[in-house]
Amino acid sequence: MGIKTGIQWATATWNPWMGCTKVSPACDNCYAESWMKRWGRDFNNISHSKSTFWDPEKWKEPQRIFVCSLSDFFHPVPDDWRYEAFEVMSRAPQHTYMILTKRPAIMSRWMGKISRLMRTNNIWLGVTAENQEQADKRIPLLLQIPAAVHFVSVEPMLGPVDLSRYLAGPNGNAIKCGCGWRESESGIVGATPEHEVCLVCTQNPQRFQPVRWVICGGESGPGARPMHPDWARSLRDQCAVARVPFFFKQWGEWTTDFHAGELLGAGIKYPAGCAVHHLPAGRSMWRVGKDFTGRLLDGREHNELPEVMRHGV
């Protein structure tokens, strides 16, 4: 995949390698796996991309680049691949590189290795947090790694997620959470007694930079699971309170019965025999397909980006 992308929060994708292995529930219906299968490729075979590896150096106009959209940049790969990829980023500093991973422990080790070798003010680091369990495992590790922007992608959203403890407050600092996280000698983050210094609240601000951007989206493709509307609304409202940019990417395959009624009222026909998922209080969601569900959350699009982006690409 080259400079064109249908991913709304990026202007380009760059895949120095392709293929991955699954690590959490978000991976169950991986779009990258489906894409590679359509082209007859083995998703579990991680392959170096000779045709696209140097692409960012060819792109003169600044881009917002989603790095490794068909893999995970911090998947175990040969060390020289990753060093070479970082060299590409350093030689094409006009771009913003958005690195999203489900492997923040590996990201932590690697960013420590290269932090003195290259500029990092154009590298954004993010983690996928499809549910609360993964949010609490991955985000504390993410927030200990220096980055121009820390971001979280709650896509596919598979359950309610409370990010309030990790978000920037109105004054730009973290909301004091009292969550009891610390870094052990092994570098692994875990729960600790209340008297321990917390890395994700204002007790220790010099070691903490809060999440500055949140992406949210429902799942698409075969086997897609529905996203309850209230989950997305809650995340939107958390970001509004903390004044953190919120980007609603998509509903995915499923829409609410209210939205389905709106489509029908507007004369828009969607496939007959749609699957139905019943919600509490007598409401339902209908699987009408990504082409019909759109990106409106309570009647509006949310396309917010971090402030640093508005002065660049």
Buried (B, 14 or more C-beta within 10 A) or exposed (E): BEBEBEBBBBBBBBBBBBBBEEBBBBBBBBBBBBBBEEEEBEBEEBBBBEEBBBBBBEBEEBBBBBBBBBBBBBBEBEEEBBEBBBBBBBEBBBBBBBBBBBBBBBBBEBBEEBEEEBEBEBBBBBBBBBBBBBBBBBBBBBBBBBBBBBBBBBBBBBBEBEBBBBBBBEEEBBBEBEBBBBBEEEEEBEEBEEEEEBBBBBBEEEBBBBBBBBBBBBBBBEEBBBBBBEBBEBBBEBBEEBEBBBBBBBBBBBBBBEBBEBBEEEEEEBEEEBEEEEBEEEEBBBBBBBEBBEBBBEEEEBEBBBEBBEEEB
